[in-house]
Amino acid sequence: MSDSAAKRESVSPQDDVLVATHGGRGRLAAFWPLLIAALVFVASSRSHVVVSGITRIDDKIVHFAVYGLLATLVSRAGRGGWRWAMWSLVLVSAYGASDEWHQSFVPGRMCEFADWVADTFGAALAIGLYAGWPWYRRLLEAPLGRRRAEERTAEL
């Protein structure tokens, strides 16, 4: 994507950074979000799910974290900008709702509104961090080897 195309798609300078970081991901950009969505589907198809039971809200913490990851991956796979960030939130929240509905057909499982709320809040926070804070986005986009080198340099 050329710089002029990136600027035409964006509304603000911050959106320029978002659009510029998403160019050239190739055909595999959707692989990770689809893999996570498939794993969520498989997990929600099981009648019994192991939960640690440390707190009463373990289940909600897991929902929050997994859907936050899914939302970040969907955002990364898209075109960038706040418009795509909002669409990512809608897509992930709708997937969370459909997953809860799917669980209502699985013996031993039930559909819980609170789970969907945790899914949506996790997705919203993750997308907000990814789309709104350039330093966080750069951290996630940096290759692992470069991150480790930067951490070693920071320690010195």
Protein Blocks (a to p, Z undefined) as FASTA:
>chain_A
ZZklmmmmpmbfklmmmmmmmgonbjmlmmmmmmmmmmmmmmmmpfbdcdeklammlmmm
mmmmmmmmmmmmmmmmmngjjklmmmmmmmmmmmmmmmmmmmmmpghiacdfklmmmmmm
mmmmmmmmmmmmmklmmmmmpcfklmmmmmmmmmZZ
